[in-house]
Amino acid sequence: MKKKYTVLGLAIVLGLAAAAVAKEVCERRRRRAFERLSAASEEGYELAHDIIFPDKYPSKRNKKLRYGPVF
């Protein structure tokens, strides 16, 4: 009976450790995304998020996006 409780306890501890690691990974990704977006917003309109990080597959509405001054 003691062996059963040991295995059960080990499974619970490993499950909690895995959950903690997963939470930390998600938190770091969220923090990194927030830092990237805040850096883009602090720079102003010229370095807005859509210019720094353009879409991989731009749609037709992005034809009006200009890089640099428009004369």
N, CA, C and O atoms as a Maestro MAE file, in Angstrom:
{
 s_m_m2io_version
 :::
 2.0.0
}

f_m_ct {
 s_m_title
 :::
 protein
 m_atom[284] {
  # First column is atom index #
  i_m_mmod_type
  r_m_x_coord
  r_m_y_coord
  r_m_z_coord
  i_m_residue_number
  s_m_chain_name
  s_m_pdb_residue_name
  s_m_pdb_atom_name
  i_m_atomic_number
  :::
  1 25 0.812 -1.184 0.000 1 A "MET " " N  " 7
  2 3 0.000 0.000 0.000 1 A "MET " " CA " 6
  3 2 0.868 1.267 0.000 1 A "MET " " C  " 6
  4 15 0.506 2.274 -0.608 1 A "MET " " O  " 8
  5 25 2.019 1.203 0.689 2 A "LYS " " N  " 7
  6 3 2.889 2.359 0.780 2 A "LYS " " CA " 6
  7 2 3.456 2.722 -0.598 2 A "LYS " " C  " 6
  8 15 3.625 3.901 -0.912 2 A "LYS " " O  " 8
  9 25 3.747 1.707 -1.417 3 A "LYS " " N  " 7
  10 3 4.290 1.949 -2.747 3 A "LYS " " CA " 6
  11 2 3.269 2.699 -3.617 3 A "LYS " " C  " 6
  12 15 3.641 3.565 -4.409 3 A "LYS " " O  " 8
  13 25 1.981 2.360 -3.464 4 A "LYS " " N  " 7
  14 3 0.931 3.021 -4.235 4 A "LYS " " CA " 6
  15 2 0.891 4.516 -3.931 4 A "LYS " " C  " 6
  16 15 0.769 5.336 -4.841 4 A "LYS " " O  " 8
  17 25 0.995 4.869 -2.649 5 A "TYR " " N  " 7
  18 3 0.969 6.273 -2.260 5 A "TYR " " CA " 6
  19 2 2.216 6.994 -2.753 5 A "TYR " " C  " 6
  20 15 2.143 8.170 -3.108 5 A "TYR " " O  " 8
  21 25 3.343 6.322 -2.780 6 A "THR " " N  " 7
  22 3 4.576 6.929 -3.270 6 A "THR " " CA " 6
  23 2 4.451 7.252 -4.753 6 A "THR " " C  " 6
  24 15 4.828 8.341 -5.186 6 A "THR " " O  " 8
  25 25 3.926 6.315 -5.529 7 A "VAL " " N  " 7
  26 3 3.752 6.533 -6.962 7 A "VAL " " CA " 6
  27 2 2.724 7.635 -7.210 7 A "VAL " " C  " 6
  28 15 2.912 8.479 -8.087 7 A "VAL " " O  " 8
  29 25 1.652 7.626 -6.445 8 A "LEU " " N  " 7
  30 3 0.621 8.649 -6.583 8 A "LEU " " CA " 6
  31 2 1.181 10.028 -6.225 8 A "LEU " " C  " 6
  32 15 0.916 11.004 -6.928 8 A "LEU " " O  " 8
  33 25 1.936 10.115 -5.158 9 A "GLY " " N  " 7
  34 3 2.552 11.379 -4.756 9 A "GLY " " CA " 6
  35 2 3.532 11.888 -5.792 9 A "GLY " " C  " 6
  36 15 3.574 13.082 -6.087 9 A "GLY " " O  " 8
  37 25 4.331 10.969 -6.351 10 A "LEU " " N  " 7
  38 3 5.283 11.352 -7.391 10 A "LEU " " CA " 6
  39 2 4.550 11.866 -8.626 10 A "LEU " " C  " 6
  40 15 4.981 12.844 -9.238 10 A "LEU " " O  " 8
  41 25 3.462 11.226 -8.993 11 A "ALA " " N  " 7
  42 3 2.681 11.660 -10.154 11 A "ALA " " CA " 6
  43 2 2.096 13.051 -9.919 11 A "ALA " " C  " 6
  44 15 2.079 13.882 -10.828 11 A "ALA " " O  " 8
  45 25 1.622 13.303 -8.710 12 A "ILE " " N  " 7
  46 3 1.061 14.620 -8.393 12 A "ILE " " CA " 6
  47 2 2.141 15.691 -8.443 12 A "ILE " " C  " 6
  48 15 1.922 16.771 -8.992 12 A "ILE " " O  " 8
  49 25 3.305 15.397 -7.873 13 A "VAL " " N  " 7
  50 3 4.398 16.371 -7.864 13 A "VAL " " CA " 6
  51 2 4.866 16.656 -9.292 13 A "VAL " " C  " 6
  52 15 5.103 17.812 -9.641 13 A "VAL " " O  " 8
  53 25 5.000 15.629 -10.112 14 A "LEU " " N  " 7
  54 3 5.429 15.830 -11.499 14 A "LEU " " CA " 6
  55 2 4.379 16.614 -12.287 14 A "LEU " " C  " 6
  56 15 4.727 17.451 -13.120 14 A "LEU " " O  " 8
  57 25 3.118 16.351 -12.033 15 A "GLY " " N  " 7
  58 3 2.053 17.099 -12.701 15 A "GLY " " CA " 6
  59 2 2.075 18.565 -12.332 15 A "GLY " " C  " 6
  60 15 1.915 19.428 -13.195 15 A "GLY " " O  " 8
  61 25 2.271 18.856 -11.054 16 A "LEU " " N  " 7
  62 3 2.355 20.251 -10.610 16 A "LEU " " CA " 6
  63 2 3.584 20.950 -11.184 16 A "LEU " " C  " 6
  64 15 3.524 22.126 -11.544 16 A "LEU " " O  " 8
  65 25 4.700 20.222 -11.269 17 A "ALA " " N  " 7
  66 3 5.910 20.807 -11.848 17 A "ALA " " CA " 6
  67 2 5.701 21.118 -13.332 17 A "ALA " " C  " 6
  68 15 6.124 22.171 -13.809 17 A "ALA " " O  " 8
  69 25 5.056 20.214 -14.056 18 A "ALA " " N  " 7
  70 3 4.787 20.444 -15.478 18 A "ALA " " CA " 6
  71 2 3.850 21.630 -15.668 18 A "ALA " " C  " 6
  72 15 4.037 22.421 -16.593 18 A "ALA " " O  " 8
  73 25 2.859 21.764 -14.818 19 A "ALA " " N  " 7
  74 3 1.939 22.894 -14.904 19 A "ALA " " CA " 6
  75 2 2.662 24.213 -14.619 19 A "ALA " " C  " 6
  76 15 2.398 25.224 -15.270 19 A "ALA " " O  " 8
  77 25 3.569 24.197 -13.650 20 A "ALA " " N  " 7
  78 3 4.322 25.408 -13.324 20 A "ALA " " CA " 6
  79 2 5.226 25.822 -14.487 20 A "ALA " " C  " 6
  80 15 5.337 27.008 -14.800 20 A "ALA " " O  " 8
  81 25 5.862 24.854 -15.115 21 A "VAL " " N  " 7
  82 3 6.738 25.156 -16.257 21 A "VAL " " CA " 6
  83 2 5.906 25.702 -17.421 21 A "VAL " " C  " 6
  84 15 6.310 26.670 -18.065 21 A "VAL " " O  " 8
  85 25 4.760 25.097 -17.692 22 A "ALA " " N  " 7
  86 3 3.901 25.564 -18.782 22 A "ALA " " CA " 6
  87 2 3.410 26.982 -18.513 22 A "ALA " " C  " 6
  88 15 3.342 27.797 -19.433 22 A "ALA " " O  " 8
  89 25 3.071 27.284 -17.274 23 A "LYS " " N  " 7
  90 3 2.612 28.633 -16.919 23 A "LYS " " CA " 6
  91 2 3.731 29.641 -17.115 23 A "LYS " " C  " 6
  92 15 3.491 30.743 -17.609 23 A "LYS " " O  " 8
  93 25 4.937 29.282 -16.739 24 A "GLU " " N  " 7
  94 3 6.074 30.184 -16.887 24 A "GLU " " CA " 6
  95 2 6.380 30.448 -18.355 24 A "GLU " " C  " 6
  96 15 6.696 31.579 -18.724 24 A "GLU " " O  " 8
  97 25 6.293 29.431 -19.190 25 A "VAL " " N  " 7
  98 3 6.533 29.606 -20.625 25 A "VAL " " CA " 6
  99 2 5.488 30.541 -21.226 25 A "VAL " " C  " 6
  100 15 5.829 31.433 -22.004 25 A "VAL " " O  " 8
  101 25 4.236 30.349 -20.877 26 A "CYS " " N  " 7
  102 3 3.169 31.228 -21.383 26 A "CYS " " CA " 6
  103 2 3.363 32.657 -20.902 26 A "CYS " " C  " 6
  104 15 3.144 33.600 -21.662 26 A "CYS " " O  " 8
  105 25 3.764 32.826 -19.671 27 A "GLU " " N  " 7
  106 3 3.974 34.154 -19.116 27 A "GLU " " CA " 6
  107 2 5.128 34.866 -19.815 27 A "GLU " " C  " 6
  108 15 5.039 36.063 -20.087 27 A "GLU " " O  " 8
  109 25 6.209 34.145 -20.110 28 A "ARG " " N  " 7
  110 3 7.341 34.759 -20.811 28 A "ARG " " CA " 6
  111 2 6.959 35.164 -22.228 28 A "ARG " " C  " 6
  112 15 7.354 36.232 -22.695 28 A "ARG " " O  " 8
  113 25 6.192 34.317 -22.919 29 A "ARG " " N  " 7
  114 3 5.741 34.667 -24.275 29 A "ARG " " CA " 6
  115 2 4.861 35.910 -24.240 29 A "ARG " " C  " 6
  116 15 5.004 36.794 -25.085 29 A "ARG " " O  " 8
  117 25 3.953 35.983 -23.270 30 A "ARG " " N  " 7
  118 3 3.071 37.137 -23.157 30 A "ARG " " CA " 6
  119 2 3.877 38.400 -22.866 30 A "ARG " " C  " 6
  120 15 3.627 39.452 -23.455 30 A "ARG " " O  " 8
  121 25 4.842 38.291 -21.956 31 A "ARG " " N  " 7
  122 3 5.666 39.439 -21.599 31 A "ARG " " CA " 6
  123 2 6.498 39.911 -22.788 31 A "ARG " " C  " 6
  124 15 6.632 41.115 -23.008 31 A "ARG " " O  " 8
  125 25 7.061 38.973 -23.558 32 A "ARG " " N  " 7
  126 3 7.868 39.330 -24.718 32 A "ARG " " CA " 6
  127 2 7.018 40.030 -25.779 32 A "ARG " " C  " 6
  128 15 7.459 41.007 -26.384 32 A "ARG " " O  " 8
  129 25 5.799 39.532 -26.005 33 A "ALA " " N  " 7
  130 3 4.908 40.164 -26.973 33 A "ALA " " CA " 6
  131 2 4.525 41.569 -26.508 33 A "ALA " " C  " 6
  132 15 4.476 42.501 -27.311 33 A "ALA " " O  " 8
  133 25 4.254 41.718 -25.213 34 A "PHE " " N  " 7
  134 3 3.910 43.031 -24.677 34 A "PHE " " CA " 6
  135 2 5.070 44.005 -24.836 34 A "PHE " " C  " 6
  136 15 4.856 45.160 -25.206 34 A "PHE " " O  " 8
  137 25 6.290 43.561 -24.566 35 A "GLU " " N  " 7
  138 3 7.450 44.433 -24.702 35 A "GLU " " CA " 6
  139 2 7.646 44.861 -26.150 35 A "GLU " " C  " 6
  140 15 7.979 46.015 -26.417 35 A "GLU " " O  " 8
  141 25 7.442 43.939 -27.085 36 A "ARG " " N  " 7
  142 3 7.592 44.259 -28.499 36 A "ARG " " CA " 6
  143 2 6.541 45.291 -28.934 36 A "ARG " " C  " 6
  144 15 6.859 46.245 -29.645 36 A "ARG " " O  " 8
  145 25 5.302 45.093 -28.507 37 A "LEU " " N  " 7
  146 3 4.246 46.034 -28.878 37 A "LEU " " CA " 6
  147 2 4.431 47.392 -28.208 37 A "LEU " " C  " 6
  148 15 4.168 48.425 -28.824 37 A "LEU " " O  " 8
  149 25 4.877 47.400 -26.968 38 A "SER " " N  " 7
  150 3 5.077 48.675 -26.288 38 A "SER " " CA " 6
  151 2 6.255 49.436 -26.892 38 A "SER " " C  " 6
  152 15 6.223 50.664 -26.965 38 A "SER " " O  " 8
  153 25 7.287 48.726 -27.320 39 A "ALA " " N  " 7
  154 3 8.419 49.395 -27.972 39 A "ALA " " CA " 6
  155 2 7.975 50.029 -29.283 39 A "ALA " " C  " 6
  156 15 8.404 51.134 -29.619 39 A "ALA " " O  " 8
  157 25 7.123 49.339 -30.020 40 A "ALA " " N  " 7
  158 3 6.626 49.897 -31.282 40 A "ALA " " CA " 6
  159 2 5.722 51.093 -31.022 40 A "ALA " " C  " 6
  160 15 5.760 52.063 -31.779 40 A "ALA " " O  " 8
  161 25 4.914 51.047 -29.976 41 A "SER " " N  " 7
  162 3 4.000 52.158 -29.714 41 A "SER " " CA " 6
  163 2 4.733 53.366 -29.159 41 A "SER " " C  " 6
  164 15 4.273 54.492 -29.352 41 A "SER " " O  " 8
  165 25 5.844 53.181 -28.483 42 A "GLU " " N  " 7
  166 3 6.595 54.300 -27.936 42 A "GLU " " CA " 6
  167 2 7.325 55.075 -29.024 42 A "GLU " " C  " 6
  168 15 7.606 56.262 -28.856 42 A "GLU " " O  " 8
  169 25 7.633 54.421 -30.131 43 A "GLU " " N  " 7
  170 3 8.391 55.078 -31.192 43 A "GLU " " CA " 6
  171 2 7.555 56.055 -32.000 43 A "GLU " " C  " 6
  172 15 8.090 56.989 -32.596 43 A "GLU " " O  " 8
  173 25 6.268 55.847 -32.022 44 A "GLY " " N  " 7
  174 3 5.411 56.768 -32.756 44 A "GLY " " CA " 6
  175 2 4.849 56.141 -34.014 44 A "GLY " " C  " 6
  176 15 5.002 54.942 -34.250 44 A "GLY " " O  " 8
  177 25 4.198 56.962 -34.816 45 A "TYR " " N  " 7
  178 3 3.489 56.468 -35.990 45 A "TYR " " CA " 6
  179 2 4.441 55.907 -37.038 45 A "TYR " " C  " 6
  180 15 4.118 54.922 -37.701 45 A "TYR " " O  " 8
  181 25 5.623 56.530 -37.196 46 A "GLU " " N  " 7
  182 3 6.543 56.104 -38.245 46 A "GLU " " CA " 6
  183 2 7.013 54.665 -38.040 46 A "GLU " " C  " 6
  184 15 7.290 53.962 -39.011 46 A "GLU " " O  " 8
  185 25 7.102 54.234 -36.816 47 A "LEU " " N  " 7
  186 3 7.561 52.882 -36.509 47 A "LEU " " CA " 6
  187 2 6.434 52.075 -35.877 47 A "LEU " " C  " 6
  188 15 6.652 51.344 -34.911 47 A "LEU " " O  " 8
  189 25 5.254 52.209 -36.415 48 A "ALA " " N  " 7
  190 3 4.102 51.502 -35.868 48 A "ALA " " CA " 6
  191 2 4.269 49.997 -36.071 48 A "ALA " " C  " 6
  192 15 5.124 49.553 -36.838 48 A "ALA " " O  " 8
  193 25 3.453 49.231 -35.384 49 A "HIS " " N  " 7
  194 3 3.566 47.776 -35.390 49 A "HIS " " CA " 6
  195 2 3.443 47.195 -36.792 49 A "HIS " " C  " 6
  196 15 4.152 46.244 -37.119 49 A "HIS " " O  " 8
  197 25 2.564 47.737 -37.628 50 A "ASP " " N  " 7
  198 3 2.381 47.178 -38.963 50 A "ASP " " CA " 6
  199 2 3.569 47.458 -39.873 50 A "ASP " " C  " 6
  200 15 3.727 46.791 -40.895 50 A "ASP " " O  " 8
  201 25 4.407 48.431 -39.525 51 A "ILE " " N  " 7
  202 3 5.592 48.700 -40.331 51 A "ILE " " CA " 6
  203 2 6.771 47.888 -39.828 51 A "ILE " " C  " 6
  204 15 7.530 47.346 -40.632 51 A "ILE " " O  " 8
  205 25 6.943 47.793 -38.522 52 A "ILE " " N  " 7
  206 3 8.058 47.023 -37.967 52 A "ILE " " CA " 6
  207 2 7.865 45.538 -38.222 52 A "ILE " " C  " 6
  208 15 8.804 44.840 -38.603 52 A "ILE " " O  " 8
  209 25 6.653 45.058 -38.013 53 A "PHE " " N  " 7
  210 3 6.350 43.645 -38.186 53 A "PHE " " CA " 6
  211 2 5.269 43.491 -39.259 53 A "PHE " " C  " 6
  212 15 4.113 43.238 -38.920 53 A "PHE " " O  " 8
  213 25 5.614 43.638 -40.550 54 A "PRO " " N  " 7
  214 3 4.589 43.536 -41.598 54 A "PRO " " CA " 6
  215 2 4.049 42.117 -41.699 54 A "PRO " " C  " 6
  216 15 4.709 41.158 -41.299 54 A "PRO " " O  " 8
  217 25 2.844 41.996 -42.239 55 A "ASP " " N  " 7
  218 3 2.234 40.683 -42.415 55 A "ASP " " CA " 6
  219 2 3.044 39.850 -43.404 55 A "ASP " " C  " 6
  220 15 3.614 40.381 -44.357 55 A "ASP " " O  " 8
  221 25 3.089 38.548 -43.167 56 A "LYS " " N  " 7
  222 3 3.772 37.666 -44.108 56 A "LYS " " CA " 6
  223 2 3.020 37.615 -45.437 56 A "LYS " " C  " 6
  224 15 3.629 37.560 -46.505 56 A "LYS " " O  " 8
  225 25 1.715 37.635 -45.358 57 A "TYR " " N  " 7
  226 3 0.876 37.537 -46.540 57 A "TYR " " CA " 6
  227 2 -0.020 38.767 -46.602 57 A "TYR " " C  " 6
  228 15 -1.168 38.718 -46.161 57 A "TYR " " O  " 8
  229 25 0.491 39.865 -47.142 58 A "PRO " " N  " 7
  230 3 -0.297 41.101 -47.137 58 A "PRO " " CA " 6
  231 2 -1.542 40.982 -48.022 58 A "PRO " " C  " 6
  232 15 -1.529 40.314 -49.056 58 A "PRO " " O  " 8
  233 25 -2.586 41.632 -47.599 59 A "SER " " N  " 7
  234 3 -3.809 41.636 -48.379 59 A "SER " " CA " 6
  235 2 -3.835 42.873 -49.276 59 A "SER " " C  " 6
  236 15 -2.903 43.677 -49.258 59 A "SER " " O  " 8
  237 25 -4.884 43.017 -50.045 60 A "LYS " " N  " 7
  238 3 -4.972 44.129 -50.990 60 A "LYS " " CA " 6
  239 2 -5.107 45.475 -50.287 60 A "LYS " " C  " 6
  240 15 -4.759 46.503 -50.867 60 A "LYS " " O  " 8
  241 25 -5.598 45.492 -49.065 61 A "ARG " " N  " 7
  242 3 -5.780 46.760 -48.369 61 A "ARG " " CA " 6
  243 2 -4.457 47.350 -47.890 61 A "ARG " " C  " 6
  244 15 -4.416 48.516 -47.498 61 A "ARG " " O  " 8
  245 25 -3.384 46.576 -47.914 62 A "ASN " " N  " 7
  246 3 -2.086 47.076 -47.461 62 A "ASN " " CA " 6
  247 2 -1.324 47.797 -48.570 62 A "ASN " " C  " 6
  248 15 -0.176 48.186 -48.353 62 A "ASN " " O  " 8
  249 25 -1.911 47.989 -49.741 63 A "LYS " " N  " 7
  250 3 -1.215 48.679 -50.821 63 A "LYS " " CA " 6
  251 2 -0.978 50.149 -50.499 63 A "LYS " " C  " 6
  252 15 -0.076 50.766 -51.066 63 A "LYS " " O  " 8
  253 25 -1.762 50.711 -49.608 64 A "LYS " " N  " 7
  254 3 -1.618 52.112 -49.260 64 A "LYS " " CA " 6
  255 2 -0.500 52.340 -48.249 64 A "LYS " " C  " 6
  256 15 -0.138 53.487 -47.986 64 A "LYS " " O  " 8
  257 25 0.047 51.289 -47.685 65 A "LEU " " N  " 7
  258 3 1.119 51.425 -46.715 65 A "LEU " " CA " 6
  259 2 2.396 51.863 -47.419 65 A "LEU " " C  " 6
  260 15 2.847 51.199 -48.352 65 A "LEU " " O  " 8
  261 25 2.973 52.960 -46.987 66 A "ARG " " N  " 7
  262 3 4.176 53.499 -47.598 66 A "ARG " " CA " 6
  263 2 5.310 53.462 -46.588 66 A "ARG " " C  " 6
  264 15 5.101 53.734 -45.406 66 A "ARG " " O  " 8
  265 25 6.494 53.131 -47.040 67 A "TYR " " N  " 7
  266 3 7.685 53.174 -46.205 67 A "TYR " " CA " 6
  267 2 8.434 54.456 -46.535 67 A "TYR " " C  " 6
  268 15 8.835 54.666 -47.679 67 A "TYR " " O  " 8
  269 25 8.621 55.294 -45.557 68 A "GLY " " N  " 7
  270 3 9.313 56.544 -45.780 68 A "GLY " " CA " 6
  271 2 8.339 57.659 -46.089 68 A "GLY " " C  " 6
  272 15 7.127 57.458 -46.012 68 A "GLY " " O  " 8
  273 25 8.848 58.838 -46.438 69 A "PRO " " N  " 7
  274 3 7.965 59.978 -46.706 69 A "PRO " " CA " 6
  275 2 7.196 59.809 -48.009 69 A "PRO " " C  " 6
  276 15 7.681 59.196 -48.961 69 A "PRO " " O  " 8
  277 25 5.992 60.363 -48.031 70 A "VAL " " N  " 7
  278 3 5.152 60.310 -49.217 70 A "VAL " " CA " 6
  279 2 5.080 61.712 -49.790 70 A "VAL " " C  " 6
  280 15 4.717 62.657 -49.089 70 A "VAL " " O  " 8
  281 25 5.421 61.848 -51.051 71 A "PHE " " N  " 7
  282 3 5.399 63.176 -51.694 71 A "PHE " " CA " 6
  283 2 4.148 63.338 -52.506 71 A "PHE " " C  " 6
  284 15 3.944 64.384 -53.122 71 A "PHE " " O  " 8
  :::
 }
 m_bond[283] {
  # First column is bond index #
  i_m_from
  i_m_to
  i_m_order
  :::
  1 1 2 1
  2 2 3 1
  3 3 4 2
  4 3 5 1
  5 5 6 1
  6 6 7 1
  7 7 8 2
  8 7 9 1
  9 9 10 1
  10 10 11 1
  11 11 12 2
  12 11 13 1
  13 13 14 1
  14 14 15 1
  15 15 16 2
  16 15 17 1
  17 17 18 1
  18 18 19 1
  19 19 20 2
  20 19 21 1
  21 21 22 1
  22 22 23 1
  23 23 24 2
  24 23 25 1
  25 25 26 1
  26 26 27 1
  27 27 28 2
  28 27 29 1
  29 29 30 1
  30 30 31 1
  31 31 32 2
  32 31 33 1
  33 33 34 1
  34 34 35 1
  35 35 36 2
  36 35 37 1
  37 37 38 1
  38 38 39 1
  39 39 40 2
  40 39 41 1
  41 41 42 1
  42 42 43 1
  43 43 44 2
  44 43 45 1
  45 45 46 1
  46 46 47 1
  47 47 48 2
  48 47 49 1
  49 49 50 1
  50 50 51 1
  51 51 52 2
  52 51 53 1
  53 53 54 1
  54 54 55 1
  55 55 56 2
  56 55 57 1
  57 57 58 1
  58 58 59 1
  59 59 60 2
  60 59 61 1
  61 61 62 1
  62 62 63 1
  63 63 64 2
  64 63 65 1
  65 65 66 1
  66 66 67 1
  67 67 68 2
  68 67 69 1
  69 69 70 1
  70 70 71 1
  71 71 72 2
  72 71 73 1
  73 73 74 1
  74 74 75 1
  75 75 76 2
  76 75 77 1
  77 77 78 1
  78 78 79 1
  79 79 80 2
  80 79 81 1
  81 81 82 1
  82 82 83 1
  83 83 84 2
  84 83 85 1
  85 85 86 1
  86 86 87 1
  87 87 88 2
  88 87 89 1
  89 89 90 1
  90 90 91 1
  91 91 92 2
  92 91 93 1
  93 93 94 1
  94 94 95 1
  95 95 96 2
  96 95 97 1
  97 97 98 1
  98 98 99 1
  99 99 100 2
  100 99 101 1
  101 101 102 1
  102 102 103 1
  103 103 104 2
  104 103 105 1
  105 105 106 1
  106 106 107 1
  107 107 108 2
  108 107 109 1
  109 109 110 1
  110 110 111 1
  111 111 112 2
  112 111 113 1
  113 113 114 1
  114 114 115 1
  115 115 116 2
  116 115 117 1
  117 117 118 1
  118 118 119 1
  119 119 120 2
  120 119 121 1
  121 121 122 1
  122 122 123 1
  123 123 124 2
  124 123 125 1
  125 125 126 1
  126 126 127 1
  127 127 128 2
  128 127 129 1
  129 129 130 1
  130 130 131 1
  131 131 132 2
  132 131 133 1
  133 133 134 1
  134 134 135 1
  135 135 136 2
  136 135 137 1
  137 137 138 1
  138 138 139 1
  139 139 140 2
  140 139 141 1
  141 141 142 1
  142 142 143 1
  143 143 144 2
  144 143 145 1
  145 145 146 1
  146 146 147 1
  147 147 148 2
  148 147 149 1
  149 149 150 1
  150 150 151 1
  151 151 152 2
  152 151 153 1
  153 153 154 1
  154 154 155 1
  155 155 156 2
  156 155 157 1
  157 157 158 1
  158 158 159 1
  159 159 160 2
  160 159 161 1
  161 161 162 1
  162 162 163 1
  163 163 164 2
  164 163 165 1
  165 165 166 1
  166 166 167 1
  167 167 168 2
  168 167 169 1
  169 169 170 1
  170 170 171 1
  171 171 172 2
  172 171 173 1
  173 173 174 1
  174 174 175 1
  175 175 176 2
  176 175 177 1
  177 177 178 1
  178 178 179 1
  179 179 180 2
  180 179 181 1
  181 181 182 1
  182 182 183 1
  183 183 184 2
  184 183 185 1
  185 185 186 1
  186 186 187 1
  187 187 188 2
  188 187 189 1
  189 189 190 1
  190 190 191 1
  191 191 192 2
  192 191 193 1
  193 193 194 1
  194 194 195 1
  195 195 196 2
  196 195 197 1
  197 197 198 1
  198 198 199 1
  199 199 200 2
  200 199 201 1
  201 201 202 1
  202 202 203 1
  203 203 204 2
  204 203 205 1
  205 205 206 1
  206 206 207 1
  207 207 208 2
  208 207 209 1
  209 209 210 1
  210 210 211 1
  211 211 212 2
  212 211 213 1
  213 213 214 1
  214 214 215 1
  215 215 216 2
  216 215 217 1
  217 217 218 1
  218 218 219 1
  219 219 220 2
  220 219 221 1
  221 221 222 1
  222 222 223 1
  223 223 224 2
  224 223 225 1
  225 225 226 1
  226 226 227 1
  227 227 228 2
  228 227 229 1
  229 229 230 1
  230 230 231 1
  231 231 232 2
  232 231 233 1
  233 233 234 1
  234 234 235 1
  235 235 236 2
  236 235 237 1
  237 237 238 1
  238 238 239 1
  239 239 240 2
  240 239 241 1
  241 241 242 1
  242 242 243 1
  243 243 244 2
  244 243 245 1
  245 245 246 1
  246 246 247 1
  247 247 248 2
  248 247 249 1
  249 249 250 1
  250 250 251 1
  251 251 252 2
  252 251 253 1
  253 253 254 1
  254 254 255 1
  255 255 256 2
  256 255 257 1
  257 257 258 1
  258 258 259 1
  259 259 260 2
  260 259 261 1
  261 261 262 1
  262 262 263 1
  263 263 264 2
  264 263 265 1
  265 265 266 1
  266 266 267 1
  267 267 268 2
  268 267 269 1
  269 269 270 1
  270 270 271 1
  271 271 272 2
  272 271 273 1
  273 273 274 1
  274 274 275 1
  275 275 276 2
  276 275 277 1
  277 277 278 1
  278 278 279 1
  279 279 280 2
  280 279 281 1
  281 281 282 1
  282 282 283 1
  283 283 284 2
  :::
 }
}
